[in-house]
Amino acid sequence: MNGAYFWSSDMVLIDIVTRERIEQVIHDLIEDKSFESVFRRYPDVEIEEDEYYPSGFFSTTS
């Protein structure tokens, strides 16, 4: 895509942030088989196991 985007570890920069451009970038990454290198699926984290959120952060009651 001639410099329309740049990706590095944990980061993707896109020249024009529109839905159309994001779809183009994703399509391009799929076509050149680098999508899975750029985007990785991480396993779900159980709320009780995540020390980065304070107690009650995910409470469903308001």
Summary of the structure (lengths in Angstrom):
residues: 62
radius of gyration: 16.9
end to end distance: 46.3
largest distance: 48.7
contacts: 86
relative contact order: 0.12
helix: 32%
strand: 13%
